[in-house]
Amino acid sequence: MLTPIWGFVAVIGSVIPLQSRPAASQPEVARYVVPADRPWWVREGLVIASVRESLSDRAWRTTNGRTRTPTYNEREAQKLERGEETLTRLKALGVNLVLVPYGGYAPDSAETEERRITRETIARCHTLGLKCGVWIPVGQIDAAVWKADGKDVSDWLVLTQSGTPLAAPIAGRSFTSDAASEVRARARRLVEEISKLDVDAVFVPDWRVPVGFEAAARNGFGEFLKRGTAPARAALGLLEKSGIPTDGESPLMNPWVAYRTGLLSEALHEIVEGVRRGRAAMFVGVDCGNPARQIGIPAGPAVDPPELLRGIDAVLSTARPELSERGEIRNQIPDLKMAVASGARCVPRVDSKLALVQQLAFGGDCGGILAHFDASNFAGDDVARIGIEKLAIEATRQYRERRELYADMRPVADLLVWQPREARLWCSTAAEVEQLRAVSALVTHRIPFSFLFGELPDDLDRDAAILVAGMPAVPENRASDLRRFVSRGGGVVVVGAASVVDSDGKTVNRDLAQYVTETSSSPAAASQVKGQPGVLMRKFDQGRVVSIAQPGAPLNLRIMRRSTSKSKNAPALGDDDLSIAVRAGLGRGLSVESELERGSALELARSDDGRRTVLHVVNFNPDGALAGETLHVRVKDAGSVAGVWRYSIDRSGYEAAEFRRGEGAIAIELKPVALYDAYLIEQK
């Protein structure tokens, strides 16, 4: 997981005494080129064109399940899309990786022709100087095709609580159970074949449901309990009596989540290790519509273990950016940050300028999935047929011109959104929505943040702050960790209702903020912050805990688009509950301060050596450019700043920017931002 950089910043006061500082000359951009010893996908980036369906799968989809036999025209179209002309066109656009399916989800006997075509495509790509990878068809099958081939695969399928197969997103397919030995054996056979191909990358499709209520899952779970601790073994009787749990408060739920998470992780990494065997340059990715919700079950709560992404080089995210009617920024940014915090690169689909600038600013790989190509017709997706060639060219140009800005960069996080695995067990859909709204609001408020999973690091700075949002229940051991952190001078911000529970799920305290700040004699007294009745502050030893006491109610985030009449009456960003709570919870000012209007966002990243800081400025407002403002950026030593340079999406190269020194910070005069600008701060 990426470690936030706390040690490079100093306190910003409410007023910064500034000294004039002339801008330095144009930087030598070549100094920031990604080192040659990095993997090819880091040196070159990921500019991907992908087709995920085999020809028979495509026929099945386009005929609504009537046939899997492609027509003559469909076969000819496939020849075009896999042909030299199409691949040459992709390369001209800047594509460097082509992904094609290694067959579909039918028996091996029905996949011979498609796999032959795949091998030919790989060879053709390499001849043209393109990287080529394959989608490995695991996690799902088309049971009807297998039955027609004489194979009953009903024991392979994930079953819902009602005993019916769990349908996959594509019509005709069902999810397969990782508890079924034949399912794992099939995956091993495919991996063995793919390991012998001359491929540069392997991608695993969206694979979120390892097991359900089938007999294999129940038996496997029983064996898991037998191998566990004494309490786990004692729960065997409960499994025999009540079956697989669906209630988050069941004593079986914690081991059940551990079992299915471990099973999926084991199966996934068996594939990763298999295809990488003896091949250091193999790039492995996973398709994931939402990295924040990587694993689910047919009924009951879901859990999103980031450990599943460890060892994965990239996550392909299909989430699209969204700006709500209230101006809240949603979806793609939390996905980007979740993947980055989990140690993987996030490669969202590029289908709009808004998606592009979000990638540029919030930690995504700046290539992207440029297209699914179908019948030699580029499209943003297989349904909408959105032409993207112009955007693809722009995305490629932007990546090539500014990859040095984020090479070896790490996000600077003012706030850590804490999501320990145990606490996520009690997350309902409503809680997940509250969590998503909170982290999206952080972007809307221009508060840099990252995700934190598992235990609190021992070296967290005393000025750090932890956000607990969308966590209805926190285990007592984790709540005790928060208390120790606060006693050393840390800050905690609790959004919504959060209780503390023991190892059996019984409530210890209905108020996490009270539990963290209580002593053997009495809890700390709560006081209103800035006269806001919904924002309460408790102090404990050297630290502070701030809570927004609106369980289940919308946050006070009246962030409107400027095009709406109500926006005229919206409060300043610094005056609503969340912003007040975060500022009170921090032991210092924000890493970047501004008075920018709504519809903007700010993000910081810093190089490992601390010499380069990049400030990303995004304008989400479609009505006009952001007005010029002064941005105050925290730096370790303002006197060591050698220069500041501006990079704009609307022009090539860099230009010198005016800045002034202050105590522990510099002030940058922001020029009007149409869509996206980046400011590179270089220190000696």
N, C-alpha and C positions, 0 to 999 in steps of 0.2 A: 504494500500500500504506500502511496506517496505520502511523505512526511511534510506537513505544512512548515513553512519557514517562519519562525517567530523571532529568531535572534537578530535579524537584519533590520528591524524597525525600531524607531524611537517614538516617544510620546509626542502627539500633535496637540497643541493647545487650541483653544477656541479661536485665538488670534495668533497668526504666525508672523513674526517680524521678518520681512523679506529684503534681500539685497539684490540689486540688479546683477545679471550675469549674461554676457553675450553668448549667443548660440555658437557652438563649434562648427567646424567644417563638415562636409559630407563624409559619412563613415565609409570605410572600405568593406562593402558588403561581403566580399569574398572571405573575410576573416571568419564569418559565421556559417560557412558551409558545413553541412553535416560531415563528420569525419568518415574517411573511406573505409574504416574497419567496422562500421556498423552494418547490420543486416540490410539486404537490398530494399526491403519495404520501409526502412527508416531513411536510407539515403535518398531513395527515389519517391517515396510516398506511395499511397495506394490510390490509383485512378482505375476504377474497376468497371468493366462491362460484364454483365452476368445474365445467363439464361438458366433457370432452375429446373425446367421441366424436360423430361425425355419426350420424344415425339409421341409415344403412345399415351403418356400422361396428358399431353396437350390435346390430343384427339378426344380423350375421355372428358376433359373439361369443356372443350368447345361444343361437344355434342350433348352436354348435360348428362353424361353417364350412359349414353346409348352404345358407344363402341370405343374400343381402344385401337382400332385399325386406322392408321392415318390415310388420308386420300392421296392421290397422285400429286395434287397441287401442294399439299402440306409437305410431302417428301421433297418436292422441288424447292419449296421455300426454305426448308432446312438446309439444303445444299447451298443456297445463297447465303444464309446467315453464318454458316460455318466456312464459307469459301474465302479465297484469297482476297477478293475485292472488298468484302465486308471487313475482314480483319485488318487490311491495309488502311481502310477508312477509320477504323477504331484507333489504330496507331497514330494516324495523322491528327486525331482529336487530342492525343495525349494519353490515351489508355495505355497502361503498362501491365495489367493483369486481366486475363479473360477467364471467367469461370463457367464451366459447362457441367451438366450432370453426368455422373457415372452410372448410367441406367436410371431406372425408376424404382418403384416399390413392389415390383412383381417378382415371381420366381426367376432364378438365374437363367433357366431355359428360355424365358421370354425376353431376356435382356441382351442376348448375344449381338444382335445387329447394332443396338444403341451403343454398346460398349466399344464395338469396332469403330464406329463413327467418332467416338470420344478419343480413341487412341490416334486416329488420323488428325483430329483437330489439334491435339497436343503437338504433334510433329509439325503441323503447318504453322502454328503460332511460333514455335521455336525457330523455324526457318525464317520467319519474318521479323524476329527479334523481340517477340512478345513473351511475357511470362504466361503460363497457363496452369490453372488449377481445376479441381473437380469438387462437385458436391457429392458427399457420400450419403446414399439413401438409407438412413437408419432412423429409428424412433417411430416409424409408421409403416404400415403395409396396406395394400388393397386386398382384403380378404377374399373378395369375389373372384379376383383373377387367380389367386392361389387355389381356390376351390375348383375352378374350371380346369386347372392343371392337375387336379386329383389330390390336392393336399389340403386337409382340414387344419386350419391354423387358429381355431377358436380359442385354444389354450394359450395362444401367444398374446392375446389382446388385453388391454386395460379395460376393466369393467367399472361401471358406475355403481352406486349403492343399490340401484334397482336391478343390477345384473345385466345391463345392456352395454355393448361396446362403446367406448368413448370416442366419438367422432373427431378426427383431425380437421384442421381448417379447410383442407382441400376435399371436395366432394368425393366420396367413395373410399377415402382412407380412414383408418382407425389407428389410434396410438397403440404401441406395443409395450408389453410389460418387461422391464429389465429383470424381473424375478424369474422369467421363463428361460430355462437353459438354452432352448433352441434359438431364442432371439439373440442371446449373447453369442452363440456359435455362428449365426449368420453374420453378425457384425464383424467377428474375427475373420471370417472368410473374405469379406469385402475388403477389410484392412490389408490382409495378406496380398490380395490382387493389386490394390492401389499402391502398396509399398513397392511394387515392381515396375510401376509406371514412371515415366520421366516427367513427373509433375513438380511444379514449384510451390503449390499451395493445396491445402485440403480444407474444405469448409463443411461444418456439420449444420444441418438445418435446425430450425427452432425445435428444441427438445426439452419440454418443460414437465412432462408427466411421466415419471419413471414407473410408478405402480398405482393400482387402484384397489378394487375390492375383489379381485380374482383370487382363486385358490392359491396360485403360486405366490402371490403377495402375502397372503395370510400365513402360509407355511414359512416363507422366508422371514417374516417379521417374528414368528415364534422362535425360529432358530437364532435370530438376532438377540432376542430377549434372554435366551438360555446362555448366550456368551457374555451377557452384560453383567452389571453389578447385582448385588443381592436384591435391592429394591426392584430392579428390572426383572430379575428372575421371579420375584414374588408376583409381578404383574401378569405372569402367564395365565393364572387363573382367571383374571379379569378379561383377558383376550378370549379365552375359551367361552366365557359367559356372555360378553357383550360384543365381541368382534372388533374389527378395526375401528378406531375412534373417529368421531366426526365433531365432537364437542371440544372446543379449545381448553376447557377446564378439566377434561378427563386426565387422570394420572398417566394414561397411555399416550397422550398427545406428544409430549416431549420426546420419548423414545421413538415414536412413530415418525416424527419429523426427522430425527437423527438417522433412522433406518433408510427412509426414502431419499434423503439428501445424500447420504453416504453411498447408496446404490447408484444413483445417477452420476455422482462424481467418479465413482469407480469405473462405471461403464464409459463415461466420456473420456477419462484420462487413459483408459485402456486403448481407445482409438488414437488419442494424441500420441502416446508413446509408440504405438504400432506403426503409424505412418511416418514418424520421425526417426525410426530406427536406422542409425548410421547415416543420417542426413541432416547436418547441422543447419543448412539453409532452407529447410522446409518451413513454410509459413502456415500456421494453423489458426483458423477463425471459427466463430460460431455465430449463427444467425439468431438474433434475439430481438423480438419486437419491443421489449422493454427490459433492459438489464436490471431494473429495480424489482422486477417480479419474474425471476428466472424459473421458478419451479412452483407448480401448483398441484392440487389433488382434485378429484371430481367433486368432493364435498368436504366441507370443513375449511379451516383457515389455511392460508398459504404462507410460504416463507421464501425469502429472496436471498439465499446464501451467496455472498460474493466470492466465497472460496471456490465455487464452481468455475469462476473465470480465471483462476490462477493457472498459469501455464498456457493460457490462450493468448495469442498475439493480438487478436482484434475481435471486436464485436460489431457485427453489421446490424444497425438499428434502422427499422423502417418507420419509427415514430416521426411525425411531422410537427414543425413548430406551430404554435397557436397563440394568438393574442385574444384574451377574453374581452367581452364587452366592457369589463371594468378595467381593462388595460393590464391584467395580470399575464405574465409570460409563462407559458406552460409547456409541458411535454418534453421537448427535445433536450433542453438544457439539463434538467435533472438526470436524464438518461446519459448524456455525455459525461457529466461529473461522476455518476455512479460507476461507469465503466473505467474511467481514469483512476478513480480511487481504488478500484479492484485490481489494478495493475494491467489492464488491457487498453489498447487503442480503440476508440469508438469511431466507426465509419458510418455515419448516417447517410441516407439517400439524399442526393442533391436534386431537388425538383423546384427550387425557387431561390431567389436572391436572399430571402430571409433565412432559409436553411443554410445557405452558404456562409453568411456572416456569422450565424450562430456557431458553425464549425470553426471559423477563423478565430472567434473570440473565446469559446468556452471549452477548449481542450480536445475537440475532435480532430481526427486526421483530416487534413484539408483537401484530400482527393474526393473520395466518396464513391458511391455506387452510381455510375453515370447513367446506366440504362439496363433494362432487360431488352435484348434485341430479338425481335420476332418477325419472321418473314422479311428480313433485311430492313425493317422499318423501326427506327429508334423510337423508344417510348419511355416515358417516366415510369409507367407500369403497364402491365399487360392489358388493362381494361381501358384506361383513360386515353391512351395513345397521345400523351403529351409530348410534343416535340421538344427536345432538350439539347440539340446540337450546339446552339449558341451559348447556352448556359454551361454546357460541358467544356467548351473551349475556354470560357471565362474562369471556370473553376480550376482548370488545369493551369492557366496563366497565373492565377492568384497563388496557387500552391507553389509553383516554380519560383515566383518572385519573392515570396515572403516566408519560405520554410525556415530560413535562418532565424526568424524571429522566435520560433518555438523549439528549435533544436536544443535539447538538454534543458528545457525549461520545466519548472514545477510551479503549480498554482500557489499563490499566496492567499491563505485562507484566514479571514478574521473570525470565522465561526465554523465549528465542526458539527455537522448534523450527525448525531449519534444514533446508530441503529444496531445495537447488540443482537445477536442471533436469538437469544432466549426471549428478549422482549418482543421480537417480531411474532412469536408464537401466538400472542393474544391480539394481533392486529386484525380487526374486521375490515370489511370494505369501506365503511364509513371512516375508520381511523386512517386507512391508507389515503383516502381523499383528503383528509385534513393534513396529513403529512405532505402530500403533493402540493397542496395550496400553500403551505408554509414555506417550502423550499422555493416554489415559484415566486412567492412574494419577496423572498430574499433577493432574487434577481431584479424584480421590479424596483426594489429599494436600493439597488446597486450596492449590496453588501456581499463582498467576496466570501464564499463558503466552499467547503469540501465535505465529503462523507467520511465517517469514522465507524469501523465495524469492530466488534469484539471488545477486548479489554482496553481501558484507557492507558495510553503509554505513560511510563513513569517520568519521561522527560518533557511532558507538556509544560509550556511556559505558564507562569502565574498570571499573565495577561490574557491567556486563552479563554475562550468561552465555548461551552457545549450547548447545543440546542437539542431538546427532547420534544419532538412533535409527532403526533399520530401514534403514540405508544400508550395505550390504555393501561397497561400493567408492566411494571419493571421488576425483575427478580431482585430479591433483597440483597444478594451479593453484589449486583451491579449498582444498586442504589447506594450501598456502602462505599463502593469505589468513587461515586460522585461526591459523597460526603468528604472523603479524604482529599479529593482534588480541591474542593471548595475550601477546606480548612487550610490548605497551603496557599490560598490566594486566587484560586480559579473562579470562573463565573459559570453559572448554569442558567439557561432560559428554558422554561417549561411552557409549552403551548397546549392548552386544552386540559382535559381531565387525565391524570396519570396517577395510578395507585401503585403501591409496593406490595408484592406477593412473596410468600415463602416457596420452598421447593415443591410443595404440594399444591401450589396455586391458591392457597388461602390468603385473604387480604390481611396485611400487617398494618398498613396505613393507607387511607384513601387519598392522601395528598402527598405526592412525591416531594414537592417543595418543602413541606413541613417536616417530612422524614429526614431529608438531607440536612436540615438546619436545627434539628432538635438535639438537646443534650439530655443527660440523665435526669436533670431537674425539670426543664421545661423547654418547649420549642422557642425559636427566635420570634420576636414580634414582627408582624407584617405591616408595612406602611405603603401608602400609595406613592407611585412615582409620577412626578410632575402633575399631581392632582388627577391622574387618570384612575377612575375607580376600578377599571378592569386590569390594571397593571400593578402588581404587588411586589415589593422588595423585602427580602429577608437577608440579614447579614449573619455570617457564621465565621468565627475566627477572622482570618484575613480575607475571606472570599465573600461572594454574594450569590443569591439565588433570586431570580425574577420570574414571576409566573403571570401568564395571561389567563385570568380566571373566567374564561368563556367556554366551558365544556360543551361541545356540540354546536355552538353558535358560530356564525361566520366571523372571521376576524374583521376588525375595523380597517378595511383596506379599500377606501373609496378612490381607487385609481382609475380614472376614466380616460378614454381617448379624447384628444382635444377636439375631435370633430363632433362630439356630443355636447349638448347644451349643459348637461349636469356637470361636466368637467370644470366649469367655471366655479362651482361651489365646492370642489374637492379640496380637502386639506393638503397642506404641504406634506411631502413624504416623511419629513422628520417629525410630524405631529401625530402619526397614528400609532396604534398600540404596539405593533410588532417592532417598528423602528425604535420607539422609546424603550421597549424591553431589551432589545439587543444592545443598544448603546449603554444602558444601565448595567447589563451583564458583563460587558467588556471592561477590562482594566485599563483601557487606553482608548484613543480615538480610532476611527476606521483607517484602513491602509490607504484609502483614496477617498477624498472628500470633495463634494461639488454641490452646486446649486442648479444642476441641470433640470430641465423640465421633464415631466413624465414621458414615458415612451422611450427612455434611454436605458442603457445598462453599462456597467463598468466591470472590468476584470483585470487582475494583475497576474503576471507570471514572472518567475525569477530564475536565472541560470544557477547551476549547481555551485559555481564559484562566487556567486553574489555580485558579479561585475555588470550583468545586464538585467534590466527590468523592462518588461513590456507592459504597457497600459493599453488595453483594448477598449475602444469606445464604440458602442453600437447604437444606432438610431432606429427604433422600431416604429416611429411615427411616420405614417405615409403622407402626412400633410405638408411636410417641409423639413428643412435642415435644422439641426440643433443649434440654438443660439450660442454665440461665443461666451465661454465662461472660464474661470480660473480653476484648475484642478490642483489640489494639494495632495502630493504623493509622498508617503513615508519612505525614507531611505535610511540606511545604516549611518552614513556619513555624508551629509549634504555637500561638504567641502570637497569630496572626492569625485563629484559628478563632473565628467569631462564634457558631456554634451547630450542634447536631446534631439532626436530626429523624428519627423512625422512621415508615416506611410499611409497613403489613402488608396482605397479600393478603386477610385476613379482616375488615378494617374499612376504612372510607372515610376519606380524608384523612390528615393527619400528626399526630403527637404529639411533644412535646419529649422528647429522650433525655438521660440523664445522661452526662457525659463528664468526663475529667480530662486536663490537659495533662502532657506529658512532654517530654523533650529530643528534638526532631525527630519527635514522634509524639503521638497522643492515645490515650487508653484509653476505650472505650465499654462500658458495662455492658449486655450483651446480654440482652434479655428472651426468654422461651421462644418458640421458633419452631416453629409447627405445620407449615408448608409453605414459606413464603417471606416474608422481610422485606427491606426495603431501608433503609439509613441514609444520609441526605443530610447531608454535611459542608460547611458554607459558611464560606469564608474572606473576610476583609475585602479 
